Amino acid sequence: MKPKNKSKSETAFCPSCKKPALLRDRIARYRRGRKVASVKTQCWECPSNCIGPDGSRPFQFHDARLLRQNDEAARVAWRHQFGEDMPRPSRPGRKSKEPRVTRLQVLLTEKELKKLDGKEKLVYSSSTNELRVEAYELAEPVIDNGLKFSINLRGNKDNPVIGYRAKKNAPAVDLHKVSFYDPEEFWEVIHAPKSNSIILSPDDFHILISKEKVRIPPAYAAEMVAYDPSIGEFRIHYAGFFDPGFGYGSNDIKGTSAVLEVRSHEVPFLVEDGQVVGRLIYERLLAPSDKVYGVGIGSSYQSQGLALSKHFKV
């Protein structure tokens, strides 16, 4: 079947060049407090590469119809993810005492992420499934609604440790103390299983590591999100944020593994080596960061292998 032609009422025109605009898919985030929903939305894009008010090109914009359509998609996604009605989105110039969500800057689409990978090479991996920082090779990224990453449950002959399990009823940690606490007081060591899989018991907290060594260029940031939000029993690092320059430095680092905070809820959950457990959602910054992760600012986890937080002795 031939696609239906858009009616005149469904066509918008670039405010600058007045040419009919193209309809593009985008990923937008809607936030209320600590709750954030990523939603597939649409926008109009200038076909002549006009510059937008913020200096970006091509110029992308919305009309009233697309705003209503995107808001409806956001309401559906919000209810599915959080089980509650989404407050009405805020709009420029509108003042109200009612709680509202805020539209955040759009995230990179799959096409844009693939283009960025072609330019910057976003993923490296160990050539021998080792956990050593210096063991790496260029890897083919798996891009599907973000950059997918998997879990590493293999050790190596020099270090068979693949993770840590938090001990129950451990004492509190003073976050101001660095390299202070004995890990054995807080953590059980997990060695590489012969089955290449482990069972996560309900409410146990684990520190594991990704197979992929990822890179975040200085003009971008990224957020770690669940691979499949509908899987309610298993979650990795709820609010993992990757700073500009993570695994990148001054373009002299071949990626850094993501250390994962993993917890299972309600029922035991089996995870296997190489299982996809999350996605990195890349976001373009308004401008490249003045301070890049790991370059002269004392970043703790640049080029990390499997590691606990800086509060524990090495």
Helices and strands as residue ranges (DSSP letters): G 8-10, E 22-32, E 35-45, E 60-61, H 64-82, E 102-103, H 110-120, E 123-125, E 137-138, E 147-150, E 161-166, G 183-185, E 187-191, E 197-200, E 205-214, E 220-226, E 234-236, E 240-242, E 256-264, E 269-272, E 276-284
